[in-house]
Amino acid sequence: MRRHEVLVVGAGLAGQRAALAAVEARRDVAIISKLHPLRSHSGAAQGGINAAVGKEDSVDTHIYDTVKGSDYLGDQDAIEFFCREAGPTVVEMEHYGTIFSRAEDGSLARRPFGGQGFPRTIYAADRTGLALLQALWERLGTEHFTLYQEWDLTNIVVREGRVQGIVAFDRRTGQFEGIAAKSVIVATGPAGRIYGRTTNAHTCTGDGVAAAYDAGALLKDLEFVQFHPTALLESGILITEGARGEGGILKNVLGERFMGKYAPHVLDLASRDVVSRAIVTEVREGRGFPGDFVHLELMHLGKERIETRLQEICDFCRNFAGVDPVVSPIPIFPAQHYMMGGVGTNIRGETNIAGLYAAGEAACVSIHGANRLGGNSLLETLVFGKQAGLAAAAHAASASAPELNDSDVADAEAPVRRMMSRTDGEDPQAIRTAMQQTMDRYVGIYRTEADLLEGLRQIRAIQKRFEQVRVVDRSNVYNLNLTDALETGHMLELAEVIVVGAFARTESRGAHSRVDYPSRDDAHWMRHTLARKTPEGPNLTYAPVGYTRWEPKERVY
Ligand SMILES: Cc1cc2nc3c(=O)[nH]c(=O)nc-3n(C[C@H](O)[C@H](O)[C@H](O)COP(=O)(O)OP(=O)(O)OC[C@H]3O[C@@H](n4cnc5c(N)ncnc54)[C@H](O)[C@@H]3O)c2cc1C
């Protein structure tokens, strides 16, 4: 049986930063990742990372903007810690070799992002995530650790309330193996592929969150799903908020700059939930273009600015939409983008299970509350990745040896072998598509009781179909038919938690917008949803929001 002190699942920014902290604390560390680390979805982040480093800006303003952006569901103690760590974190990443874009005077260039009082989003053109990921990977490469690359986590093993390790399989051989560990950190990133229309890559399937849920971890606030306002019409590819930060504007079919009606002070740079709802409202009320979209215009910024500050966006528009943003408007409509919820943790990444930690998009600390501000997620991966790594290392230094047995591996492998030996049953892709269509149709930007009930009925029916899923490919080598099936199973579990949480929350807050309960209801709902897995489905309980000094107010932009 393989054995390590700290095992990090995921090699994106959160996983790598956690691993670095644990290695620096002199523990025996391993990372397991289903992708090459540099292919992690962090590399797709375009717009930038927040830190209040400008003379006119302040940490307090960053805290306030984040609390307000969260619609007062973010834990204020966690947000204060997070924003204080922002400056040192960005400086550290620059010291590791990240080449950030510069202003004329040589200082770090900053662009305005939605819902923020000052330009505080530091960037590397429109490839910020990749710049950070490469620098961190180079830094980590100078340390000693073990990498299990193209290995898929399937199960987290917990006994007597304590983590014992994980079960995973090597894509190259199909062999299932156990890896015992005193501390396991879940850093498996987004779950956006639960939806059909999403900015997330096909690999963003919530595997670690589902495995933690199966193992008894509490999932926090999963009903809060962020829809990014500006995704390319057909493909859902993201057009960064940085495009509006550079001065891009939204227009409807009448040529109106409609955001004035919805956010009179900051217009196109309101927070994401507000802009997404505005676009959907324009289209529903007949002011969208035929085919249901609106325009994002950049032409007035001029060729040079567009092509230097938004290079990748130009390529995406030209290659995937046949539109040149220098001369034509970009057709856009909102798409699923980010999960505010995840495995519930405190600021040290600790979960309700001893030895189990989570960080990055897979976790919910919670700093984003009901709505994340752009630029805060890259920062979260680094700030709380480091904290999780430190806490996991400290735990491993004193914990007794974990007990992982061959029977744990056999138990995890048995259902997979059943899928592969079935002679009839359904293809995982058909089941995945049905789930995505249900979530797009019934659990989107605007929600109602009737839609959510129908969505839940359909998701449970699709879960039943999944019990008979059939993996046609019997090969043990790079069996993507099998990975499709396993990922679909993970997403179906999380889809159910999203719908059940959304149905229960009879208010509108941040990204959770109930047409039948249009107001925020602080008296009843200023609290976090916690979901625990039971044979009957998710069991919901609620926990208070961490509060320091920011009184809840009506959120106006
Ligand atoms: C298009 C796009 C643009 C964005 N732009 C910005 C931005 O400008 N600023 C900002 O702040 N945020 C941005 N975000 C959000 C931000 O990029 C992500 O939230 C963040 O990078 C997630 O990092 P992570 O380390 O948690 O996950 P990831 O980088 O997705 O890493 C997840 C890791 O887990 C591994 N993994 C997953 N499942 C398994 C499994 N079963 N077994 C083993 N390994 C597994 C993967 O291989 C991968 O290494 C953007 C998001 C998108 C989709």
The ligand as a Tripos MOL2 file, in Angstrom:
@<TRIPOS>MOLECULE
LIG
   53    58     1     0     0
SMALL
NO_CHARGES

@<TRIPOS>ATOM
      1 C1        -12.8790   30.6290  -17.8580 C.3       1 LIG1
      2 C2        -12.6390   31.0240  -16.4360 C.ar      1 LIG1
      3 C3        -11.9740   32.2060  -16.1510 C.ar      1 LIG1
      4 C4        -11.7340   32.5750  -14.8260 C.ar      1 LIG1
      5 N1        -11.0930   33.7610  -14.5680 N.ar      1 LIG1
      6 C5        -10.8470   34.1120  -13.2910 C.ar      1 LIG1
      7 C6        -10.1560   35.3280  -12.9880 C.ar      1 LIG1
      8 O1         -9.7460   36.0620  -13.8700 O.2       1 LIG1
      9 N2         -9.9530   35.6340  -11.6850 N.ar      1 LIG1
     10 C7        -10.3770   34.8370  -10.6600 C.ar      1 LIG1
     11 O2        -10.1510   35.1790   -9.5050 O.2       1 LIG1
     12 N3        -11.0270   33.6730  -10.9240 N.ar      1 LIG1
     13 C8        -11.2610   33.2900  -12.2030 C.ar      1 LIG1
     14 N4        -11.9140   32.1140  -12.4590 N.ar      1 LIG1
     15 C9        -12.1580   31.1690  -11.3590 C.3       1 LIG1
     16 C10       -10.8440   30.4740  -10.9720 C.3       1 LIG1
     17 O3        -10.0330   30.3260  -12.1020 O.3       1 LIG1
     18 C11       -11.0680   29.0910  -10.3540 C.3       1 LIG1
     19 O4        -12.0450   29.1480   -9.3580 O.3       1 LIG1
     20 C12        -9.7890   28.5590   -9.7430 C.3       1 LIG1
     21 O5         -8.7010   28.6810  -10.6260 O.3       1 LIG1
     22 C13        -9.9580   27.1070   -9.3130 C.3       1 LIG1
     23 O6         -8.7110   26.6270   -8.8880 O.3       1 LIG1
     24 P1         -8.6130   25.2390   -8.1360 P.3       1 LIG1
     25 O7         -7.1910   25.0210   -7.8190 O.co2     1 LIG1
     26 O8         -9.6040   25.1950   -7.0460 O.co2     1 LIG1
     27 O9         -9.1060   24.1730   -9.2330 O.3       1 LIG1
     28 P2         -8.4690   23.7460  -10.6520 P.3       1 LIG1
     29 O10        -7.4610   24.6880  -11.1530 O.co2     1 LIG1
     30 O11        -9.6260   23.4150  -11.5320 O.co2     1 LIG1
     31 O12        -7.7050   22.4130  -10.3060 O.3       1 LIG1
     32 C14        -8.4110   21.2290   -9.9900 C.3       1 LIG1
     33 C15        -7.4190   20.0810   -9.9500 C.3       1 LIG1
     34 O13        -8.0820   18.9330   -9.4650 O.3       1 LIG1
     35 C16        -7.7390   17.8250  -10.2490 C.3       1 LIG1
     36 N5         -8.8230   16.8470  -10.1690 N.ar      1 LIG1
     37 C17       -10.1420   17.0440  -10.3970 C.ar      1 LIG1
     38 N6        -10.8220   15.8950  -10.2060 N.ar      1 LIG1
     39 C18        -9.9070   14.9610   -9.8500 C.ar      1 LIG1
     40 C19        -9.9770   13.5720   -9.5360 C.ar      1 LIG1
     41 N7        -11.1200   12.8750   -9.5670 N.pl3     1 LIG1
     42 N8         -8.8270   12.9280   -9.2360 N.ar      1 LIG1
     43 C20        -7.6170   13.5700   -9.2200 C.ar      1 LIG1
     44 N9         -7.5090   14.8920   -9.5170 N.ar      1 LIG1
     45 C21        -8.6340   15.5620   -9.8240 C.ar      1 LIG1
     46 C22        -7.4880   18.3810  -11.6430 C.3       1 LIG1
     47 O14        -6.6350   17.5290  -12.3670 O.3       1 LIG1
     48 C23        -6.8280   19.7130  -11.3080 C.3       1 LIG1
     49 O15        -5.4420   19.5410  -11.1740 O.3       1 LIG1
     50 C24       -12.1790   31.7450  -13.7740 C.ar      1 LIG1
     51 C25       -12.8610   30.5660  -14.0560 C.ar      1 LIG1
     52 C26       -13.0960   30.2070  -15.3790 C.ar      1 LIG1
     53 C27       -13.8730   28.9540  -15.6600 C.3       1 LIG1
@<TRIPOS>BOND
     1     1     2 1
     2     2     3 ar
     3     2    52 ar
     4     3     4 ar
     5     4     5 ar
     6     4    50 ar
     7     5     6 ar
     8     6     7 ar
     9     6    13 1
    10     7     8 2
    11     7     9 ar
    12     9    10 ar
    13    10    11 2
    14    10    12 ar
    15    12    13 ar
    16    13    14 ar
    17    14    15 1
    18    14    50 ar
    19    15    16 1
    20    16    17 1
    21    16    18 1
    22    18    19 1
    23    18    20 1
    24    20    21 1
    25    20    22 1
    26    22    23 1
    27    23    24 1
    28    24    25 2
    29    24    26 1
    30    24    27 1
    31    27    28 1
    32    28    29 2
    33    28    30 1
    34    28    31 1
    35    31    32 1
    36    32    33 1
    37    33    34 1
    38    33    48 1
    39    34    35 1
    40    35    36 1
    41    35    46 1
    42    36    37 ar
    43    36    45 ar
    44    37    38 ar
    45    38    39 ar
    46    39    40 ar
    47    39    45 ar
    48    40    41 1
    49    40    42 ar
    50    42    43 ar
    51    43    44 ar
    52    44    45 ar
    53    46    47 1
    54    46    48 1
    55    48    49 1
    56    50    51 ar
    57    51    52 ar
    58    52    53 1
@<TRIPOS>SUBSTRUCTURE
     1 LIG1         1 GROUP 0 **** ****
